[in-house]
Amino acid sequence: MLTRREEREQAFFLIFEKAFNAETEMNELYELALETEIVSDSKFVKDLAFGAWENIEKIDAMIEKHSVGWKINRISKVALAVLRLAVCEMLCFNDIPVGVSINEAVELCKTYASGEDRSFVNGILGSVSKEIG
């Protein structure tokens, strides 16, 4: 059984991959990731990845609003995938404390992004969390 952190990491892989394959349906990416064992058959992985993609316009608008001076297309694909997942959690998963979503996003950045991305992601998510309340 996967930890919640591992499940987030797998959802991150899906959202990151989707950024390079916009024309491919999320369900197709998910099925391929299952077949190749990149992701496990997990309700949380699926709910988080699909939730982030289904709410992408709302999530991206919130990210852009709080990333003062940065357009979405200037944010690294890694940082953007992490941000999309964390904002999705904050908006759609009421059972997950906002602080946990932020901390887990920073942890993903420690593994997959640069130090600059870590502080950038932390700052945006802190700002988003204040707006959400």
BALOBA-1460 file (C-alpha; in Angstrom, 3 decimals):
// residues 133
<rec num="1" residu="m" x="0.000" y="0.000" z="0.000"/>
<rec num="2" residu="l" x="1.283" y="3.430" z="-0.924"/>
<rec num="3" residu="t" x="1.764" y="6.327" z="1.438"/>
<rec num="4" residu="r" x="-0.119" y="9.513" z="0.689"/>
<rec num="5" residu="r" x="3.208" y="11.118" z="-0.281"/>
<rec num="6" residu="e" x="3.851" y="8.357" z="-2.829"/>
<rec num="7" residu="e" x="0.337" y="8.802" z="-4.195"/>
<rec num="8" residu="r" x="0.928" y="12.550" z="-4.616"/>
<rec num="9" residu="e" x="4.165" y="11.790" z="-6.409"/>
<rec num="10" residu="q" x="2.336" y="9.500" z="-8.826"/>
<rec num="11" residu="a" x="-0.341" y="12.151" z="-9.461"/>
<rec num="12" residu="f" x="2.526" y="14.595" z="-10.094"/>
<rec num="13" residu="f" x="3.930" y="12.246" z="-12.757"/>
<rec num="14" residu="l" x="0.557" y="12.239" z="-14.534"/>
<rec num="15" residu="i" x="0.082" y="16.018" z="-14.452"/>
<rec num="16" residu="f" x="3.676" y="16.589" z="-15.523"/>
<rec num="17" residu="e" x="3.262" y="14.144" z="-18.425"/>
<rec num="18" residu="k" x="-0.014" y="15.810" z="-19.438"/>
<rec num="19" residu="a" x="1.850" y="19.110" z="-19.904"/>
<rec num="20" residu="f" x="3.788" y="17.465" z="-22.746"/>
<rec num="21" residu="n" x="0.806" y="15.591" z="-24.180"/>
<rec num="22" residu="a" x="-2.061" y="18.086" z="-24.202"/>
<rec num="23" residu="e" x="-3.823" y="16.249" z="-27.034"/>
<rec num="24" residu="t" x="-3.866" y="12.921" z="-25.168"/>
<rec num="25" residu="e" x="-6.850" y="12.327" z="-22.915"/>
<rec num="26" residu="m" x="-6.036" y="12.086" z="-19.202"/>
<rec num="27" residu="n" x="-7.753" y="8.704" z="-19.041"/>
<rec num="28" residu="e" x="-5.445" y="7.401" z="-21.777"/>
<rec num="29" residu="l" x="-2.358" y="8.698" z="-19.919"/>
<rec num="30" residu="y" x="-3.618" y="7.130" z="-16.704"/>
<rec num="31" residu="e" x="-4.248" y="3.735" z="-18.347"/>
<rec num="32" residu="l" x="-0.792" y="3.762" z="-19.970"/>
<rec num="33" residu="a" x="0.809" y="4.725" z="-16.635"/>
<rec num="34" residu="l" x="-1.012" y="1.807" z="-14.972"/>
<rec num="35" residu="e" x="0.134" y="-0.625" z="-17.667"/>
<rec num="36" residu="t" x="3.753" y="0.505" z="-17.355"/>
<rec num="37" residu="e" x="3.491" y="0.550" z="-13.542"/>
<rec num="38" residu="i" x="4.400" y="4.232" z="-13.297"/>
<rec num="39" residu="v" x="1.308" y="4.622" z="-11.127"/>
<rec num="40" residu="s" x="-0.641" y="2.249" z="-8.939"/>
<rec num="41" residu="d" x="-4.377" y="1.768" z="-9.120"/>
<rec num="42" residu="s" x="-5.185" y="4.248" z="-6.363"/>
<rec num="43" residu="k" x="-8.359" y="6.261" z="-5.877"/>
<rec num="44" residu="f" x="-6.406" y="9.219" z="-4.465"/>
<rec num="45" residu="v" x="-3.919" y="9.267" z="-7.376"/>
<rec num="46" residu="k" x="-6.760" y="9.205" z="-9.882"/>
<rec num="47" residu="d" x="-8.935" y="11.730" z="-8.001"/>
<rec num="48" residu="l" x="-6.043" y="14.171" z="-7.581"/>
<rec num="49" residu="a" x="-4.675" y="13.947" z="-11.128"/>
<rec num="50" residu="f" x="-8.087" y="14.011" z="-12.793"/>
<rec num="51" residu="g" x="-9.329" y="16.718" z="-10.405"/>
<rec num="52" residu="a" x="-6.354" y="18.923" z="-11.222"/>
<rec num="53" residu="w" x="-6.858" y="18.449" z="-14.948"/>
<rec num="54" residu="e" x="-10.646" y="18.913" z="-14.869"/>
<rec num="55" residu="n" x="-10.233" y="22.185" z="-12.925"/>
<rec num="56" residu="i" x="-7.136" y="23.351" z="-14.809"/>
<rec num="57" residu="e" x="-8.529" y="26.711" z="-15.926"/>
<rec num="58" residu="k" x="-9.633" y="27.709" z="-12.429"/>
<rec num="59" residu="i" x="-6.395" y="26.395" z="-10.899"/>
<rec num="60" residu="d" x="-4.161" y="28.110" z="-13.476"/>
<rec num="61" residu="a" x="-6.044" y="31.403" z="-13.041"/>
<rec num="62" residu="m" x="-5.413" y="31.211" z="-9.296"/>
<rec num="63" residu="i" x="-1.724" y="30.366" z="-9.818"/>
<rec num="64" residu="e" x="-1.287" y="33.227" z="-12.271"/>
<rec num="65" residu="k" x="-3.091" y="35.651" z="-9.954"/>
<rec num="66" residu="h" x="-0.662" y="34.851" z="-7.134"/>
<rec num="67" residu="s" x="2.507" y="34.600" z="-9.216"/>
<rec num="68" residu="v" x="2.959" y="38.325" z="-9.553"/>
<rec num="69" residu="g" x="4.960" y="39.193" z="-12.631"/>
<rec num="70" residu="w" x="4.961" y="35.628" z="-13.956"/>
<rec num="71" residu="k" x="2.769" y="34.199" z="-16.684"/>
<rec num="72" residu="i" x="1.883" y="30.512" z="-16.519"/>
<rec num="73" residu="n" x="4.020" y="29.741" z="-19.582"/>
<rec num="74" residu="r" x="7.139" y="31.120" z="-17.813"/>
<rec num="75" residu="i" x="6.807" y="28.805" z="-14.814"/>
<rec num="76" residu="s" x="8.874" y="25.606" z="-15.102"/>
<rec num="77" residu="k" x="6.799" y="22.560" z="-16.009"/>
<rec num="78" residu="v" x="7.880" y="20.828" z="-12.805"/>
<rec num="79" residu="a" x="6.873" y="23.750" z="-10.571"/>
<rec num="80" residu="l" x="3.616" y="24.163" z="-12.486"/>
<rec num="81" residu="a" x="2.684" y="20.489" z="-12.067"/>
<rec num="82" residu="v" x="3.401" y="20.720" z="-8.334"/>
<rec num="83" residu="l" x="1.390" y="23.938" z="-8.036"/>
<rec num="84" residu="r" x="-1.555" y="22.484" z="-9.925"/>
<rec num="85" residu="l" x="-1.729" y="19.487" z="-7.613"/>
<rec num="86" residu="a" x="-1.392" y="21.528" z="-4.429"/>
<rec num="87" residu="v" x="-3.993" y="24.114" z="-5.485"/>
<rec num="88" residu="c" x="-6.323" y="21.279" z="-6.487"/>
<rec num="89" residu="e" x="-5.911" y="19.755" z="-3.032"/>
<rec num="90" residu="m" x="-6.592" y="23.124" z="-1.398"/>
<rec num="91" residu="l" x="-9.739" y="23.701" z="-3.458"/>
<rec num="92" residu="c" x="-11.188" y="20.205" z="-3.792"/>
<rec num="93" residu="f" x="-10.001" y="18.063" z="-0.864"/>
<rec num="94" residu="n" x="-11.465" y="19.586" z="2.298"/>
<rec num="95" residu="d" x="-10.174" y="16.692" z="4.415"/>
<rec num="96" residu="i" x="-6.530" y="17.639" z="3.732"/>
<rec num="97" residu="p" x="-5.189" y="20.547" z="5.825"/>
<rec num="98" residu="v" x="-3.823" y="23.387" z="3.663"/>
<rec num="99" residu="g" x="-0.500" y="23.245" z="5.519"/>
<rec num="100" residu="v" x="-0.103" y="19.592" z="4.536"/>
<rec num="101" residu="s" x="-0.747" y="20.428" z="0.859"/>
<rec num="102" residu="i" x="1.882" y="23.185" z="0.984"/>
<rec num="103" residu="n" x="4.434" y="21.018" z="2.797"/>
<rec num="104" residu="e" x="3.945" y="18.116" z="0.395"/>
<rec num="105" residu="a" x="4.333" y="20.461" z="-2.599"/>
<rec num="106" residu="v" x="7.627" y="21.749" z="-1.200"/>
<rec num="107" residu="e" x="8.774" y="18.155" z="-0.642"/>
<rec num="108" residu="l" x="7.995" y="17.305" z="-4.283"/>
<rec num="109" residu="c" x="10.023" y="20.354" z="-5.312"/>
<rec num="110" residu="k" x="12.961" y="19.175" z="-3.196"/>
<rec num="111" residu="t" x="13.025" y="15.981" z="-5.236"/>
<rec num="112" residu="y" x="12.143" y="17.176" z="-8.739"/>
<rec num="113" residu="a" x="12.695" y="20.942" z="-8.961"/>
<rec num="114" residu="s" x="15.351" y="23.546" z="-8.319"/>
<rec num="115" residu="g" x="15.853" y="25.463" z="-5.078"/>
<rec num="116" residu="e" x="14.384" y="28.533" z="-6.757"/>
<rec num="117" residu="d" x="11.264" y="26.572" z="-7.668"/>
<rec num="118" residu="r" x="10.890" y="25.463" z="-4.038"/>
<rec num="119" residu="s" x="10.691" y="28.991" z="-2.683"/>
<rec num="120" residu="f" x="8.569" y="30.152" z="-5.643"/>
<rec num="121" residu="v" x="6.046" y="27.326" z="-5.077"/>
<rec num="122" residu="n" x="6.018" y="27.914" z="-1.319"/>
<rec num="123" residu="g" x="5.358" y="31.634" z="-1.808"/>
<rec num="124" residu="i" x="2.527" y="31.152" z="-4.290"/>
<rec num="125" residu="l" x="0.847" y="28.481" z="-2.181"/>
<rec num="126" residu="g" x="1.141" y="30.652" z="0.943"/>
<rec num="127" residu="s" x="-0.604" y="33.451" z="-0.933"/>
<rec num="128" residu="v" x="-3.284" y="31.101" z="-2.311"/>
<rec num="129" residu="s" x="-3.936" y="29.702" z="1.173"/>
<rec num="130" residu="k" x="-4.594" y="33.212" z="2.515"/>
<rec num="131" residu="e" x="-7.135" y="33.838" z="-0.236"/>
<rec num="132" residu="i" x="-8.889" y="30.525" z="0.347"/>
<rec num="133" residu="g" x="-8.986" y="31.213" z="4.082"/>
